[in-house]
Amino acid sequence: MTYDDVPAVERVTAAAFYDLDVRTRPADWPTPEPRSPERAEPWLVRLAHLVEHDQPGCWVADDDGTIVGVVAALLREGLWGLSTYAVQPGLQARGTGKALLDAALTYGDPAGLGIICGSHDPKAVRRYRLAGFDLHPAMLLWGEVRRAALPAVHGVRAGNVGDVDMLDAIDRQVRGAGHGPDHVLMATQHRLLVLEDGASRGYAYLYDAGVPYLLAATDAATSTRLLWAGLAEAPTGVPVDVQHLTSRHGWAIDVGLAAGLEVHNRGYLCYRAMDPPTTYLPSGHFL
């Protein structure tokens, strides 16, 4: 993948993920919408960031000058992560996806730490398992936040790029590797909350709706406080979702239930050479 490929790569991912959402949407969920230009802009920035820092893990499938498939993997302090992976709808099940993933897997130690936030696409999940990843069925929380349930949360402050060294130290303790340059980008695209309370530390990047884009903490009490602080920013009357939960995330499930959210099965968290971190909610893009 090159910088010149980035706009076409974004369009392939937009088409593929919209097609998957339409085919698999639960009947009582909102109707999926195509990715808007406003939502496409941060995708373009993230893809260019990966080409800059991880070009050996970023590949495209080219059919006579047209990009029909994409994969982007990152490598941070020995931890491999799959940031995006898609094949143009109508051109799947032809071996393109396998070839792309095989190429991305050559980036880094094939037996080293690895994370994939997998969708519910059975073809992709099969590829992840064959590539040596353990599959952990995932859950998400969904619904409108019950405002009356929100507790007072103290000690949370706004973070900034000056906190990167501390954030990386938390990452290493929780998931075995820092995010490095990804923190700088995430801090420009998302609001950052930081909590320091003695030896307990944590942080959360938030979507505009207040739910975590990525959350990491040294202990369950700190991660619980950060999740409540994020949910307090959820808009009234608008459903939100908290994704990438496994059975190890009981603290997050308990917060969601107390906040009036529903628990649903959705996708897989896929790990290689590591267990799902308990007080960590990964970003689908930066793992």
C-alpha positions in Angstrom: 0.0 0.0 0.0 1.2 3.5 -0.8 0.0 6.9 0.1 -1.6 7.2 -3.3 -3.7 4.1 -2.6 -5.3 5.5 0.6 -8.5 7.0 -1.0 -9.3 3.8 -2.8 -8.5 1.7 0.2 -11.0 3.8 2.3 -13.7 3.2 -0.3 -13.1 -0.5 -0.4 -13.4 -0.7 3.4 -16.5 1.5 3.4 -18.3 -0.8 0.9 -17.2 -4.0 2.5 -18.2 -3.1 6.1 -21.5 -1.6 5.0 -22.3 -4.7 3.1 -21.5 -6.8 6.2 -23.6 -4.7 8.5 -26.6 -4.8 6.1 -26.4 -8.6 5.8 -26.0 -9.3 9.5 -27.9 -6.5 11.3 -30.2 -7.7 14.1 -33.8 -6.9 13.2 -34.3 -4.5 16.2 -31.1 -2.5 15.6 -30.9 0.8 13.7 -30.6 0.5 9.9 -26.9 0.7 8.8 -25.8 3.8 6.9 -23.0 4.1 4.4 -19.9 5.8 5.7 -20.4 9.6 5.3 -17.6 11.9 4.1 -17.3 13.2 7.7 -16.7 9.6 8.9 -14.4 8.9 6.0 -12.0 11.7 6.9 -10.5 10.1 10.1 -10.2 6.8 8.2 -8.0 8.5 5.6 -5.9 10.0 8.3 -5.5 6.6 10.1 -4.6 4.8 6.9 -2.0 7.3 5.9 -0.6 7.0 9.5 -0.3 3.2 9.0 1.4 3.6 5.6 3.9 5.9 7.3 4.7 3.7 10.3 3.8 0.2 9.1 4.1 0.0 5.3 5.5 -3.6 5.4 2.2 -4.6 7.0 -0.1 -2.7 4.6 -1.1 -4.4 1.3 -3.6 -4.0 -1.5 -5.0 -6.5 -4.0 -4.9 -4.9 -7.5 -7.1 -6.2 -10.4 -5.9 -4.5 -13.6 -5.4 -1.1 -11.9 -8.4 -1.4 -9.5 -8.0 -2.0 -5.8 -10.3 -4.8 -4.8 -8.9 -5.8 -1.4 -6.9 -4.3 1.5 -5.2 -5.2 4.7 -3.3 -3.0 7.2 -1.4 -4.5 10.1 0.7 -2.6 12.7 3.6 -3.7 14.9 4.2 -2.0 18.2 7.0 -3.2 20.5 6.6 -6.8 19.2 2.8 -6.8 19.3 1.1 -7.4 15.9 -2.4 -6.0 15.3 -4.8 -6.2 12.4 -6.1 -2.7 11.8 -8.3 -3.3 8.8 -9.0 -6.1 6.4 -11.6 -6.1 3.6 -12.4 -7.4 0.1 -14.8 -5.6 -2.3 -18.3 -7.1 -2.0 -19.0 -9.5 -4.9 -15.4 -10.4 -5.2 -15.0 -12.5 -2.0 -14.3 -16.2 -1.7 -11.8 -16.1 -4.5 -8.6 -16.4 -2.4 -8.0 -12.6 -2.3 -8.6 -12.3 1.4 -6.3 -15.2 2.2 -3.4 -13.8 0.1 -3.8 -10.4 1.8 -3.8 -11.8 5.3 -0.8 -14.0 4.6 1.1 -11.0 3.4 0.3 -9.0 6.5 1.3 -11.8 8.8 4.9 -11.7 7.5 5.2 -8.4 9.3 6.7 -9.3 12.7 7.2 -12.6 14.6 4.6 -15.1 13.4 4.5 -16.6 17.0 4.5 -13.2 18.8 1.8 -11.3 20.6 -1.1 -10.5 18.4 -4.6 -8.9 18.6 -7.5 -8.8 16.1 -10.9 -7.3 16.8 -12.8 -9.7 14.6 -16.2 -9.1 13.0 -18.9 -11.7 12.9 -18.0 -12.6 9.3 -17.4 -16.4 9.4 -15.0 -16.3 6.5 -12.7 -13.8 8.2 -13.0 -15.7 11.5 -11.9 -18.9 9.8 -8.8 -17.1 8.5 -7.9 -15.8 11.9 -8.1 -19.3 13.5 -6.1 -20.9 10.7 -3.5 -18.1 11.3 -3.0 -19.3 14.9 -5.3 -17.0 16.8 -7.4 -18.0 19.8 -11.1 -17.0 19.3 -12.9 -15.4 22.2 -16.6 -14.8 21.5 -17.3 -11.1 22.1 -20.1 -9.1 23.5 -21.2 -5.5 23.3 -23.4 -3.2 25.4 -26.1 -1.3 23.6 -28.9 1.1 24.4 -29.7 4.4 26.0 -27.8 5.3 29.2 -30.0 5.6 32.2 -29.0 9.0 33.5 -30.3 8.4 37.0 -27.8 5.6 37.4 -24.8 7.7 36.7 -22.5 7.9 39.8 -20.3 10.8 40.7 -16.8 10.1 39.4 -13.9 12.0 40.9 -10.2 12.2 39.9 -10.7 12.0 36.1 -8.9 14.8 34.1 -8.5 15.7 30.5 -5.3 14.2 29.0 -3.1 15.4 26.2 0.0 14.3 24.2 2.1 15.2 27.2 0.8 12.1 28.9 2.1 9.7 26.2 4.9 8.2 28.3 2.5 7.4 31.1 0.0 5.9 28.6 2.6 3.7 27.1 3.6 2.5 30.6 0.0 1.5 31.3 -0.2 -0.2 27.9 2.9 -2.3 28.7 1.6 -3.3 32.1 -1.9 -4.2 30.7 -1.3 -5.6 27.2 2.5 -6.1 27.0 3.3 -3.3 24.5 2.9 0.5 24.2 1.0 2.2 21.4 3.8 4.6 20.6 3.0 7.0 17.7 -0.6 5.9 17.7 -1.2 7.8 21.0 -0.3 11.1 19.3 -2.9 10.4 16.5 -5.6 9.1 18.8 -5.2 12.2 21.0 -6.0 14.4 18.0 -9.1 12.4 16.9 -10.6 11.6 20.3 -11.1 13.1 23.7 -8.7 11.6 26.2 -9.5 11.0 29.9 -6.8 10.2 32.4 -7.1 8.9 36.0 -4.2 8.8 38.4 -4.9 7.6 42.0 -1.7 6.5 43.7 -0.5 3.3 42.1 -3.8 3.0 40.1 -3.7 4.6 36.7 -5.8 4.4 33.5 -6.9 6.3 30.5 -9.7 6.2 27.9 -10.1 7.7 24.5 -13.8 8.5 23.8 -16.0 8.7 20.8 -18.2 11.8 20.6 -21.0 9.7 22.2 -18.9 9.2 25.3 -18.2 5.4 24.9 -14.6 4.2 24.8 -12.7 4.1 21.6 -9.9 2.5 23.7 -9.6 2.0 27.4 -6.7 0.8 29.6 -6.2 0.7 33.3 -4.0 -1.0 35.9 -7.0 -2.4 37.9 -10.7 -3.0 37.6 -11.7 -0.2 39.9 -9.9 2.3 37.7 -11.3 0.9 34.5 -14.8 1.0 36.0 -14.5 4.7 37.0 -13.3 5.6 33.5 -16.2 3.8 31.8 -18.7 5.5 34.0 -17.0 8.9 33.3 -17.4 8.2 29.5 -21.0 7.1 29.7 -21.8 10.3 31.6 -21.1 12.1 28.3 -23.5 10.0 26.3 -26.3 12.1 24.7 -29.8 11.7 26.2 -32.1 9.5 24.2 -29.5 8.2 21.7 -28.4 4.6 21.8 -24.7 3.9 22.4 -22.6 0.8 22.2 -19.5 -0.4 24.1 -17.7 -3.0 22.1 -15.0 -5.7 22.4 -16.0 -7.3 25.6 -15.3 -10.9 26.6 -16.2 -13.0 29.7 -13.1 -11.4 31.4 -14.8 -8.0 31.3 -17.3 -8.5 34.1 -16.6 -5.1 35.4 -17.7 -3.5 32.1 -20.8 -5.8 31.9 -21.8 -4.8 35.4 -21.4 -1.1 34.5 -23.5 -1.5 31.4 -26.3 -3.4 33.1 -26.4 -0.7 35.9 -26.6 2.0 33.2 -29.6 0.2 31.5 -27.7 -1.1 28.5 -28.4 -4.5 26.9 -25.8 -7.2 26.4 -25.5 -8.7 22.9 -23.1 -11.2 21.3 -21.1 -9.7 18.4 -17.9 -10.8 16.8 -14.7 -12.1 18.3 -11.6 -10.9 20.0 -8.7 -12.9 18.6 -5.5 -13.2 20.5 -2.1 -14.9 19.7 0.3 -15.8 22.5 -1.6 -13.9 25.1 -4.8 -13.9 27.1 -7.5 -11.2 26.7 -6.4 -8.3 29.0 -9.0 -7.9 31.7 -8.9 -4.2 32.2 -8.4 -3.3 28.6 -10.9 -2.5 25.9 -9.0 -2.4 22.5 -9.6 0.0 19.6 -10.6 -1.8 16.5 -8.1 0.3 14.6 -5.1 0.5 17.0 -5.7 -2.7 19.0 
